[in-house]
């Protein structure tokens, strides 16, 4: 593995086995390698596994029709960018934030719309096809419909998604769809107002339901609900109630295993409800045939309804049904840090590179370099592994 404990020389050549030569580097690219080396694992191609030469041809071995540029060491193609626009949120869900909340970043530390567009262009050039805007709560970022319009018209992204808690959705729904939003996931942890309020520490379920109705009326193409299942709060019979409600509203409900990130780690492993247990609770509603995951739509696997194949339920089992081997996502935080994995507390700062005056070509090289070092998985409950306990979802853009 190629690392430096001190800043590298201004020009040098790294060599490996025949056909594995890392080219001499100019000073701007050396600055990138030095910045990346301090934040993510870096691999010269001579360090890669047998049979892996470099990330570009490796990525090109993937699905037909994709540009085939951005991949990691394991050969996973990275086609899905989760781009956080803010680390502020108007709720403090028990599995996400402490009751007192977490300090939001100063405004000057958060990427401007212009910087977000630069980052998006680089990732699109590298083959990213889907951009999902996240937070915090993205709807608290002023001018979000305009950012969506810029992504569609100025960058050319046609698959623009949003993850939201829905509390402010009613007033923005028509603007978001008109700007080019194609898909939205809305957090609905329970359809019991009391349980919902408890899990969200004061959230108003009716505001969320009003937002869902508004964006359906606005003509959104695809709408799913997300529920993080916490044992003793919204498991068991609550799952069936949520599924029945969602199907009546022509929605696709999804259930997510509690992950040991930040506040979720404090709830303990006993609070995790495995996907297998969720499915057992819904056995009378679901068929025995899994529809599997839609790799261009994220990590969820789906099961069709027992008596109506047009309806389905999604499950995201990051803990007990690990899907790291097929992860196609990369995250950029509101402060402009690349996070190759949700569980990683560190990342390369694209903001720093942009504000230091590096051009888009240099950003392109930095992204490739950093993401080729993406780890094999999250190691949530590996003995002695606690780095993810210090990751706040609102700061990463979960």
C-alpha positions in Angstrom: 0.0 0.0 0.0 1.4 3.4 -1.0 1.3 5.9 1.9 3.3 8.9 3.0 4.0 10.0 6.5 5.4 13.3 5.2 4.5 15.4 2.2 5.7 13.7 -1.0 8.5 15.1 -3.2 7.4 17.4 -6.0 8.0 14.7 -8.8 8.6 11.0 -8.7 7.6 7.7 -10.4 6.1 4.7 -8.6 6.8 1.4 -10.3 5.2 -2.0 -9.9 5.2 -5.3 -11.8 5.6 -5.1 -15.6 2.7 -3.2 -17.0 1.8 -1.7 -13.7 3.6 1.6 -13.7 2.2 4.6 -12.0 3.1 7.7 -14.1 5.2 10.5 -12.9 3.1 13.1 -11.1 2.9 16.8 -11.6 2.6 18.9 -8.5 -1.2 19.5 -8.6 -1.7 15.7 -8.8 0.7 15.2 -6.0 -1.3 17.6 -3.8 -4.3 15.4 -4.5 -2.5 12.1 -3.7 -1.2 13.6 -0.5 -4.7 14.9 0.5 -6.3 11.6 -0.4 -3.6 9.6 1.5 -4.5 11.3 4.7 -8.2 10.5 4.4 -8.9 7.2 2.7 -7.0 4.0 1.9 -5.0 4.4 -1.3 -3.9 1.7 -3.6 -1.3 1.9 -6.4 -2.4 -0.6 -9.0 0.6 -2.8 -8.2 -0.9 -3.3 -4.7 -4.2 -4.6 -6.1 -5.4 -8.2 -6.0 -4.1 -10.6 -8.6 -5.9 -10.1 -11.9 -6.9 -6.5 -11.1 -4.9 -4.0 -13.1 -6.4 -0.6 -12.7 -9.9 0.9 -11.9 -10.8 2.0 -15.4 -10.7 -1.4 -17.3 -12.0 -3.1 -14.2 -15.1 -0.9 -14.2 -15.6 -1.4 -17.9 -16.2 -5.1 -17.2 -19.6 -4.2 -15.6 -23.1 -3.8 -17.0 -23.5 -3.2 -20.7 -24.4 0.4 -21.6 -22.8 2.1 -18.7 -19.9 4.5 -19.3 -17.6 2.3 -17.1 -15.3 4.8 -15.4 -15.6 4.8 -11.7 -15.0 1.7 -9.6 -13.4 0.6 -6.4 -10.8 -2.1 -5.6 -13.4 -4.8 -5.5 -14.7 -4.0 -8.9 -18.0 -2.5 -7.7 -19.2 0.2 -10.2 -20.1 3.4 -8.4 -23.2 4.8 -10.2 -25.2 6.3 -7.5 -24.2 9.6 -5.7 -25.9 10.6 -2.5 -25.3 14.3 -2.2 -26.0 16.0 1.1 -27.1 19.6 0.8 -27.3 20.4 4.6 -26.5 18.8 7.9 -29.4 20.6 9.6 -32.6 18.9 10.5 -36.0 19.9 12.0 -36.4 16.6 13.8 -34.2 14.7 16.3 -35.1 11.0 15.7 -34.0 8.7 18.4 -31.8 6.5 16.1 -30.2 9.5 14.4 -29.7 12.4 16.8 -29.3 13.0 20.6 -32.3 14.8 22.2 -30.4 18.1 22.2 -29.4 17.7 18.5 -26.0 18.1 17.0 -24.2 21.2 16.1 -24.8 22.2 12.5 -21.9 23.3 10.3 -21.3 27.1 9.8 -22.9 28.3 6.6 -19.5 29.1 5.1 -18.4 25.5 5.5 -21.3 24.1 3.5 -21.0 23.7 -0.3 -22.6 26.5 -2.3 -25.0 25.5 -5.1 -22.2 26.4 -7.6 -19.8 24.0 -5.8 -22.4 21.3 -5.7 -22.9 21.6 -9.4 -19.1 21.3 -10.0 -19.0 18.2 -7.9 -22.1 16.7 -9.7 -20.5 17.4 -13.1 -17.3 15.5 -12.1 -19.3 12.5 -10.9 -21.5 12.5 -14.0 -18.4 12.5 -16.1 -17.2 9.5 -14.1 -20.4 7.6 -15.0 -22.7 8.4 -12.1 -26.3 8.2 -13.3 -28.4 8.8 -10.2 -28.1 11.7 -7.8 -30.0 11.6 -4.5 -30.2 14.7 -2.5 -30.0 14.1 1.3 -29.3 15.8 4.6 -29.9 16.4 7.5 -33.3 17.4 6.1 -32.7 18.7 2.6 -35.9 20.7 2.5 -34.5 23.1 5.1 -31.9 24.2 2.5 -33.3 27.4 0.9 -33.7 27.2 -2.9 -33.7 23.4 -3.2 -36.0 23.4 -6.3 -33.6 25.7 -8.0 -30.7 23.2 -7.3 -32.8 20.4 -8.8 -33.4 22.5 -11.9 -29.6 23.2 -12.2 -28.8 19.5 -11.9 -31.3 18.6 -14.6 -30.7 21.5 -17.0 -27.0 22.4 -16.4 -25.5 19.0 -15.6 -27.9 16.8 -17.5 -28.9 14.5 -14.7 -32.2 12.8 -15.5 -32.6 10.6 -12.4 -32.8 13.0 -9.5 -34.1 11.6 -6.2 -34.7 13.1 -2.7 -34.8 11.6 0.8 -36.9 13.7 3.2 -38.7 13.5 6.5 -41.6 15.2 4.7 -42.4 17.8 7.4 -42.0 20.7 5.0 -43.0 18.9 1.8 -46.6 20.2 1.5 -45.4 23.7 0.6 -42.7 22.7 -1.8 -44.1 19.6 -3.5 -45.2 21.2 -6.8 -42.0 23.2 -7.2 -39.8 20.2 -6.6 -41.6 18.1 -9.3 -41.7 21.0 -11.7 -38.0 21.5 -11.3 -37.3 17.9 -12.3 -37.5 15.7 -9.2 -38.3 12.2 -10.3 -38.3 10.1 -7.1 -38.7 10.7 -3.4 -38.3 8.5 -0.2 -40.1 9.8 2.8 -39.5 8.7 6.4 -42.6 7.3 8.0 -41.5 5.2 11.0 -45.0 4.5 12.1 -48.6 5.4 11.2 -49.4 5.6 14.9 -49.2 9.3 15.7 -48.0 8.6 19.3 -45.3 6.2 18.2 -44.3 8.5 15.4 -44.0 11.4 17.8 -42.0 9.4 20.3 -39.5 8.1 17.7 -39.0 11.5 16.1 -39.1 13.4 19.4 -42.1 15.6 18.6 -42.7 15.0 14.9 -46.2 15.6 13.6 -47.4 12.7 11.5 -50.2 14.7 9.9 -47.7 17.1 8.4 -45.9 14.3 6.8 -49.1 12.7 5.5 -50.1 16.1 4.0 -46.8 16.3 2.3 -47.1 12.9 0.8 -50.6 13.7 -0.5 -49.2 17.0 -2.0 -46.4 15.5 -3.9 -48.6 12.7 -5.2 -51.0 15.4 -6.5 -48.0 17.1 -8.1 -47.3 14.0 -10.2 -44.2 12.5 -8.6 -43.1 9.4 -10.6 -42.0 7.2 -7.7 -42.6 7.5 -4.0 -41.5 5.1 -1.3 -41.6 5.3 2.5 -38.8 4.4 4.9 -39.2 3.1 8.4 -36.2 2.4 10.6 -37.4 -0.5 12.8 -36.5 -0.3 16.5 -37.4 -3.2 18.8 -40.0 -2.2 21.4 -41.0 0.9 19.4 -42.4 0.2 15.9 -41.8 -3.5 15.3 -44.4 -6.4 15.4 -47.9 -5.3 14.6 -46.8 -1.8 13.7 -45.2 -3.2 10.5 -48.5 -4.6 9.2 -50.4 -1.4 9.9 -47.8 0.6 8.0 -47.9 -1.8 5.0 -51.7 -1.7 4.9 -51.8 2.1 5.0 -49.0 2.4 2.3 -50.7 0.0 -0.1 -54.0 1.9 0.3 -52.1 5.1 -0.7 -50.4 3.3 -3.7 -47.0 3.6 -2.0 -44.1 1.2 -1.6 -43.3 0.8 2.1 -39.7 -0.1 3.0 -38.3 -1.3 6.4 -34.7 -0.6 7.4 -32.7 -2.5 10.0 -31.3 -0.2 12.7 -27.6 0.5 12.0 -25.1 1.1 14.8 -24.2 4.6 13.6 -24.1 7.4 16.2 -27.2 7.3 18.2 -28.2 4.0 16.7 -25.2 2.4 18.3 -26.2 3.7 21.7 -29.6 1.8 21.4 -27.6 -1.5 21.4 -27.6 -4.6 19.3 -30.7 -5.8 21.0 -32.7 -3.0 19.4 -32.0 -4.4 15.9 -34.9 -6.2 14.3 -33.6 -8.6 11.6 -35.1 -8.5 8.2 -36.1 -12.2 8.6 -38.1 -11.3 11.7 -39.8 -8.4 9.9 -40.8 -10.7 7.0 -42.2 -13.2 9.6 -44.4 -10.4 11.0 -45.7 -9.8 7.5 -46.0 -13.4 6.4 -49.8 -13.2 5.9 -49.4 -10.3 3.5 -46.3 -11.4 1.5 -45.7 -14.0 -1.1 -42.8 -16.5 -0.8 -41.0 -15.1 -3.9 -38.4 -12.4 -3.5 -38.2 -9.9 -6.3 -34.6 -9.2 -5.3 -32.9 -5.8 -5.4 -33.1 -3.2 -8.1 -29.4 -2.2 -8.3 -30.1 1.1 -9.9 -32.6 2.0 -7.2 -30.4 1.4 -4.1 -29.9 -1.4 -1.6 -33.4 -2.6 -0.9 -34.7 -6.1 -1.8 -38.4 -6.5 -2.4 -41.1 -9.1 -1.8 -44.4 -9.0 -3.6 -47.8 -9.0 -1.9 -49.4 -12.5 -1.5 -52.5 -11.7 -3.5 -51.5 -8.7 -5.6 -48.1 -8.9 -7.4 -48.4 -5.2 -8.3 -47.8 -4.3 -4.6 -44.5 -4.9 -2.8 -42.5 -4.3 0.4 -38.9 -3.3 0.5 -36.3 -4.4 3.1 -32.9 -3.0 3.8 -30.9 -5.4 5.9 -27.5 -3.6 6.3 -26.8 -5.6 9.5 -28.1 -9.2 9.0 -28.3 -9.3 5.2 -25.2 -7.4 4.3 -25.2 -6.0 0.7 -21.7 -4.3 0.8 -20.5 -6.7 -2.0 -22.9 -5.0 -4.5 -22.8 -1.4 -3.1 -22.8 1.1 -6.0 -23.1 4.2 -3.9 -20.8 7.0 -2.8 -21.6 9.9 -0.6 -20.6 13.6 -0.5 -21.3 15.4 2.7 -22.8 18.9 3.0 -19.2 20.1 3.7 -17.9 18.4 0.5 -16.2 15.4 1.9 -16.3 12.1 0.0 -17.5 9.2 2.1 -16.9 6.0 0.3 -18.9 4.1 3.0 -21.7 5.3 5.3 -19.8 3.8 8.2 -16.6 5.8 7.5 -16.0 8.8 9.8 -13.4 10.4 7.4 -13.2 11.5 3.8 -11.4 13.6 1.3 -12.5 17.2 1.2 -13.5 18.2 -2.3 -14.4 21.6 -0.9 -10.8 22.2 0.2 -9.5 21.3 -3.3 -12.1 23.5 -5.0 -11.4 26.5 -2.8 -7.6 26.0 -3.2 -8.2 26.6 -6.9 -7.9 23.1 -8.4 -9.7 22.7 -11.7 -12.3 20.0 -12.7 -9.6 17.8 -14.1 -7.9 17.7 -10.8 -11.2 17.0 -9.0 -11.8 14.2 -11.4 -8.4 12.6 -10.6 -9.0 13.0 -6.8 -12.4 11.3 -6.9 -11.0 8.3 -8.9 -8.0 8.1 -6.6 -10.0 8.2 -3.3 -12.8 5.8 -4.3 -10.5 3.1 -5.7 -9.5 2.7 -2.0 -13.1 1.9 -0.8 -13.1 -0.8 1.8 -14.8 -4.2 1.5 -17.6 -3.4 3.9 -18.8 -1.6 7.0 -17.8 -4.2 9.8 -20.7 -3.0 12.0 -20.4 -5.6 14.7 -16.8 -6.8 14.1 -15.0 -7.2 17.4 -13.1 -4.0 18.4 -14.5 -2.0 15.4 -16.1 1.2 16.7 -15.3 3.9 14.1 -18.9 3.9 12.9 -20.1 4.7 16.4 -18.9 8.3 15.8 -20.7 8.8 12.5 -23.7 11.1 12.8 -26.2 10.3 10.0 -27.1 14.0 9.6 -23.5 14.9 9.0 -22.9 12.1 6.4 -26.1 12.4 4.5 -27.5 8.9 5.3 
